[in-house]
Amino acid sequence: MIKCHLSRILGERKQKIAEVSRETGINRNTLHRLYNETATRVELDVIEQLCRYLEIEVGELFEIKEADKEDTTK
């Protein structure tokens, strides 16, 4: 399972999804899905744009976590 740290990063920086969307041109719905970890796919150019805007590496935005044993049936 891939965990997205966008909510933590924006929280630490006191930034809002609307501000990031306005300054990057990334669709608010895309950012909202990343923020709430409901995104099932993300375009590479969106990831690149977000990382450049936040001045972070991809590994700081995303992390691979082991799935819970209960989730292995999905």
Stockholm file with secondary structure:
# STOCKHOLM 1.0

chainA/1-74         MIKCHLSRILGERKQKIAEVSRETGINRNTLHRLYNETATRVELDVIEQLCRYLEIEVGELFEIKEADKEDTTK
#=GR chainA/1-74 SS CEEECHHHHHHHHTCCHHHHHHHHCCCHHHHHHHHTTCCSCCCHHHHHHHHHHHTCCHHHHEEECCCCGGGGGC
#=GC SS_cons        CEEECHHHHHHHHTCCHHHHHHHHCCCHHHHHHHHTTCCSCCCHHHHHHHHHHHTCCHHHHEEECCCCGGGGGC
//
